[in-house]
Amino acid sequence: MRLLVLGGTWFVGRILAAEAVDRGWTVTTFNRGRSGPDPTGVEAIRGDRTKAEDLHRLAAAGPWDAVVDVAGTEPWSVGLAARVLRDHVGQYVFVSTVSVYRDWPASPVTESSPLHAGDPDLVVEDPRWDADRYGPLKAGCEAAIRRVVDAERTLVARPGVLLGPYEYVGRLPWWLGRMARGGRVLAPAPADRSIQPVDVRDFAAFLLDLMRRSVSGVFNVAAPAGHATYSGFLDACIEATRTRHGSVDVVWAAQDWLAEQGVRPWTEIPLWRVSKGTWAMDATRAAETGLVCRPIGETVTDTWRWLTAGGAPVPHERQAEHGIDPYKERRLIDMWETGSDFPATEHRMV
Ligand SMILES: NC(=O)c1ccc[n+]([C@@H]2O[C@H](COP(=O)([O-])OP(=O)(O)OC[C@H]3O[C@@H](n4cnc5c(N)ncnc54)[C@H](OP(=O)(O)O)[C@@H]3O)[C@@H](O)[C@H]2O)c1
């Protein structure tokens, strides 16, 4: 197989490209070369995906059996790449997200749930991360590809949360760092809440298998309900970091109470959200088509091993938004245990 990866050096693209090389595929990556080395064994072509001349130069290095646009977030340039590359590739693969669904995380979603209205021609003026814009932008990217590539050779993956080595969003790295500090740790009850993260290596393996079989269509990608729980995830973080902390005492506070105290879901306490659809993504189609999810403990252990061996995610603005201020965490735990509420004045202090 000859594979072209648009991107390939941060997280998902890096793991995809590396896994494809391990399988003996011939892999080309295309990026600006700003964010670190490409995975060993790939042919790296430098260029800017927003420039037509760079994309035409890339196209001349083809053809490929498949291209995967890993990290496209601007509809206009995602469409530009699709127009330039479509006659030089067999299959066209786009890594999208669960955030394209209009009703996620409020409600459970399947592949046929309604999407945000996405504008396929949209040019992004301000490239900074914006959680509210993310879903509509990715929906616009999907629409831009649909408009120029036949559905029979288009594959769209919509992952929920991906974790593992090289994760730059900062969710699992924050939890590992928090457990390594030890002491009393604030967590949102119920402890047995089902969560659905997928190891990035399992996501890559699934996507490459689909490409090898020339499968098209849309796939939600999430672990089956019940595959992991929040407490199982935290226990794995405690276990992985045990040589760093004296002990960890997890204090489970009711999630509605945490929300009332103004704790920001999803970011201040990563991977937690009250909305009932958050971890109710239907990924039956992926499971039936070959997605295999390893135990969450393996993802946690391998990520900690990677971090402590000197691994560092690419710097990203989203890292700063994750985690709770230690003072606020201590105060909340004290209040939960004594049955008081967070004083309104302190909301402004932390
Ligand atoms: N993390 C999650 O939990 C999660 C969940 C759902 C969906 N997703 C999706 O997963 C994907 C994550 O992708 P990733 O960031 O890990 O992919 P990646 O392919 O590993 O990294 C992004 C690549 O894009 C390149 N790039 C950025 N701007 C470019 C430009 N103008 N021209 C050419 N190359 C450019 C970067 O290199 P240079 O900077 O050197 O150019 C880098 O190689 C995203 O689509 C996200 O929506 C993630």
The ligand as an SDF file (V2000), in Angstrom:
LIG
                    3D

 48 52  0  0  0  0  0  0  0  0999 V2000
   -7.3460   14.1680   20.4210 N   0  0  0  0  0  0  0  0  0  0  0  0
   -8.5870   13.7280   20.4370 C   0  0  0  0  0  0  0  0  0  0  0  0
   -9.0910   13.2560   21.4700 O   0  0  0  0  0  0  0  0  0  0  0  0
   -9.4120   13.7810   19.1770 C   0  0  0  0  0  0  0  0  0  0  0  0
  -10.7430   13.4030   19.2380 C   0  0  0  0  0  0  0  0  0  0  0  0
  -11.5070   13.4440   18.0760 C   0  0  0  0  0  0  0  0  0  0  0  0
  -10.9410   13.8380   16.8920 C   0  0  0  0  0  0  0  0  0  0  0  0
   -9.6440   14.2180   16.8490 N   0  0  0  0  0  0  0  0  0  0  0  0
   -9.0850   14.6310   15.5640 C   0  0  0  0  0  0  0  0  0  0  0  0
   -7.8360   14.0080   15.4050 O   0  0  0  0  0  0  0  0  0  0  0  0
   -7.0150   14.8390   14.6370 C   0  0  0  0  0  0  0  0  0  0  0  0
   -5.7010   15.0280   15.3830 C   0  0  0  0  0  0  0  0  0  0  0  0
   -4.7490   15.2260   14.4710 O   0  0  0  0  0  0  0  0  0  0  0  0
   -3.2350   15.5250   14.8990 P   0  0  0  0  0  0  0  0  0  0  0  0
   -3.0990   16.9930   15.1560 O   0  0  0  0  0  0  0  0  0  0  0  0
   -2.8200   14.6000   15.9520 O   0  0  0  0  0  0  0  0  0  0  0  0
   -2.5580   15.1810   13.4870 O   0  0  0  0  0  0  0  0  0  0  0  0
   -1.0340   15.1270   13.0560 P   0  0  0  0  0  0  0  0  0  0  0  0
   -1.0690   14.8300   11.5900 O   0  0  0  0  0  0  0  0  0  0  0  0
   -0.2360   14.2190   13.9190 O   0  0  0  0  0  0  0  0  0  0  0  0
   -0.4960   16.6210   13.3050 O   0  0  0  0  0  0  0  0  0  0  0  0
   -0.9590   17.7460   12.5920 C   0  0  0  0  0  0  0  0  0  0  0  0
   -0.0320   17.9810   11.3950 C   0  0  0  0  0  0  0  0  0  0  0  0
   -0.4760   19.0140   10.5710 O   0  0  0  0  0  0  0  0  0  0  0  0
    0.6670   19.7130   10.1010 C   0  0  0  0  0  0  0  0  0  0  0  0
    0.2220   21.0380    9.6690 N   0  0  0  0  0  0  0  0  0  0  0  0
   -0.3630   21.9980   10.4280 C   0  0  0  0  0  0  0  0  0  0  0  0
   -0.6160   23.0840    9.6690 N   0  0  0  0  0  0  0  0  0  0  0  0
   -0.1860   22.7830    8.4040 C   0  0  0  0  0  0  0  0  0  0  0  0
   -0.1670   23.4930    7.1780 C   0  0  0  0  0  0  0  0  0  0  0  0
   -0.6600   24.7400    7.0670 N   0  0  0  0  0  0  0  0  0  0  0  0
    0.3610   22.8820    6.0950 N   0  0  0  0  0  0  0  0  0  0  0  0
    0.8570   21.6340    6.1630 C   0  0  0  0  0  0  0  0  0  0  0  0
    0.8570   20.9040    7.3080 N   0  0  0  0  0  0  0  0  0  0  0  0
    0.3440   21.4780    8.4100 C   0  0  0  0  0  0  0  0  0  0  0  0
    1.5980   19.7040   11.3030 C   0  0  0  0  0  0  0  0  0  0  0  0
    2.9510   19.8800   10.9670 O   0  0  0  0  0  0  0  0  0  0  0  0
    3.6610   21.3420   10.8240 P   0  0  0  0  0  0  0  0  0  0  0  0
    3.1520   22.1880   11.9460 O   0  0  0  0  0  0  0  0  0  0  0  0
    5.1080   21.0260   10.9120 O   0  0  0  0  0  0  0  0  0  0  0  0
    3.2520   21.8370    9.4850 O   0  0  0  0  0  0  0  0  0  0  0  0
    1.3850   18.2820   11.7930 C   0  0  0  0  0  0  0  0  0  0  0  0
    2.2060   17.3780   11.1110 O   0  0  0  0  0  0  0  0  0  0  0  0
   -7.7460   16.1350   14.4080 C   0  0  0  0  0  0  0  0  0  0  0  0
   -8.3870   16.0940   13.1540 O   0  0  0  0  0  0  0  0  0  0  0  0
   -8.8290   16.1280   15.4650 C   0  0  0  0  0  0  0  0  0  0  0  0
   -9.9680   16.8200   15.0260 O   0  0  0  0  0  0  0  0  0  0  0  0
   -8.8680   14.1940   17.9600 C   0  0  0  0  0  0  0  0  0  0  0  0
  1  2  1  0
  2  3  2  0
  2  4  1  0
  4  5  1  0
  4 48  2  0
  5  6  2  0
  6  7  1  0
  7  8  2  0
  8  9  1  0
  8 48  1  0
  9 10  1  0
  9 46  1  0
 10 11  1  0
 11 12  1  0
 11 44  1  0
 12 13  1  0
 13 14  1  0
 14 15  2  0
 14 16  1  0
 14 17  1  0
 17 18  1  0
 18 19  2  0
 18 20  1  0
 18 21  1  0
 21 22  1  0
 22 23  1  0
 23 24  1  0
 23 42  1  0
 24 25  1  0
 25 26  1  0
 25 36  1  0
 26 27  1  0
 26 35  1  0
 27 28  2  0
 28 29  1  0
 29 30  1  0
 29 35  2  0
 30 31  1  0
 30 32  2  0
 32 33  1  0
 33 34  2  0
 34 35  1  0
 36 37  1  0
 36 42  1  0
 37 38  1  0
 38 39  2  0
 38 40  1  0
 38 41  1  0
 42 43  1  0
 44 45  1  0
 44 46  1  0
 46 47  1  0
M  CHG  2   8   1  16  -1
M  END
$$$$
